Amino acid sequence: MESFSDNISDVFVFVKVVELKSFSKAARFFGSTTSTVSKQMRRLEETLGAKLLNRTTRSLALTEAGELAYQHGVRITEETSALLNSVESLQSAPRGHLRVTTSVAFGNLHLSNLVGQFLNAYPDISVTLSLSDRYVDIVEEGFDIAIRLTSTPVDSFIARRLAKLDYVLCATPGYLSSHSPIATLGDLAAHNCLINGLAREASWRFLRDGEVTEVRVSGRFCVNSSESVRQAVMEGVGIGLLPTFSIADDLRKGSLSVILPKYIAEGTFGDSIHAIFLPSKFAVPKLRVFVDFLIEKFEDGGGWLPAPQKAE
């Protein structure tokens, strides 16, 4: 039935011919000509292998096969109209289902509560939020948008910057009071530095007075999760290099202290938080309002403390 699918428009014309009981009226409805409508009716009969219409100069009547074809044709036109209306409604107002992915720590700490606020603001939108620390291919896995911590978004996607990422060296006051003082970056060699990664050693980079210094550090605990690093730091195990979004409350309460505040630390995840999505999708209202919502919410830096250190 390949030829039928190639000429599905003939069904719509056929239904209109029956409804108007006229080839010429159907032609005017579609902005066509009577001869074109006649050709389409002949083609539909050839495709279906049956005569559909008995036509005289004064009347037009359906055959038995025509009655059956008309019943199915009406359903096809109704379903097509419903399809068009549904898609049009998605394009005209914020509604539908939105699939979002981000990292575990950032999702738990900051995005989950914002999604709740977003759902209250847009009751016709539903959201699936997937938290994962692996790289998620949003195209292959069917996501509308990813909230990523990165300095270098993929060029083929649109990336809207939501907030700046800052990092600090930190430890508990208890750890710092019971271990040797840290006055320079070189002093870190004598301390248990907790590594965000699966290697027991790492290079931490710092900026001061326009100069970048790279320090090799090591420790007794390494894990590929900033949440787990934070928990270990809070236990007084050692020193962590953490994004401020994950320790804002701890810094405010004094549960953690910043080490070497005159140095600007470079972090594992890059320097920015971005909303990443395909260029074609931004025209969809549900995605557009979600991105605009996040930009507004992150306008003040996301509600977490900015890095307290500034290069002098």
C-alpha positions, 0 to 999 in steps of 0.5 A: 500500500505504498502508493496509498501512503504517498497519496493520503491527501486523496482520502481527505478530498474523497471525504469532502466530496462526499460531505459536499456531494460535489466535485466542484464544491470540494475543489473550491474548498481545497483551492483546486480544480474539478479536474484535479479532484476527479483525478484524485478520486480515480487514483484513490479507486485504483489504489483501493481496487474498488469503485467508490462513487457512482456519479451522474450529471445530477447526483453522486452516490456511494457504492458499498466499498465507498461507504466503507471507505468513507467511514474509515476516511472520516476517522482518518481526517478526525485523527489527523485534525486531533494530531494537528490540534495537539501539536499546535497546543504544545507549540502555543502554550507551555504544556506537556512533559519535560525530561531533564538530567543533571548531576546527582549533587547539584540536582539534590542540592539545588535543582529538585526544589526549583523543579517543584517551584516550576511545577507550581508555576506551570500546572500544565507541565510535568517533569521527569528529573534524572540525576546521574554523574555519568555523561548523558547523551540527551539526544540518544536517551531522549532528554529535552535538556541537561543542566551541566557543570562545564566550561566547554559546552558542546558546539552543536547544542545551545548552551545558556549560562545559568551561573558561575561555578566557584571552588574553595579549599576547605576543612573543618575547624577541628581538622585545621586546629589538630594538624600542621598550619597551611600558609602556602600551597606547598603545605598541602603536601603534609595533609590528607587531601580528599580526591574527587576521582578514582586516583589517589593523586590529583593536580589542583590548580590555583590562580593568584596575581595572574599566575597559575600554580599547579599542586600535586596532592594525595590522600587516603580517600578518593571518590567520584562524587562531590557529595561524598567528598563533602561528607568526608570533609565534614567528618574531619578526615581531611581537606577538600576542593569543593564547589561552593554550591555544595558547601554554602550552608556549611560555610555560613554556619562555620562548620567548614573553614576556607583555606588559603582564601587569597588563591582562586581554585580551579575545580573539576567541573569547570567554571559555569553551570549551563542549560544544554539543549538542541537548537530546534527544541528552544521553540517549544514553550515548555522548554523555553519557560523552563530555561527562562525560569532557571535563569531568573532563579540563578540570577543571584548566583543560585542562592549559594555563597560566591567564592570568598577568595579573590586574587589580589 
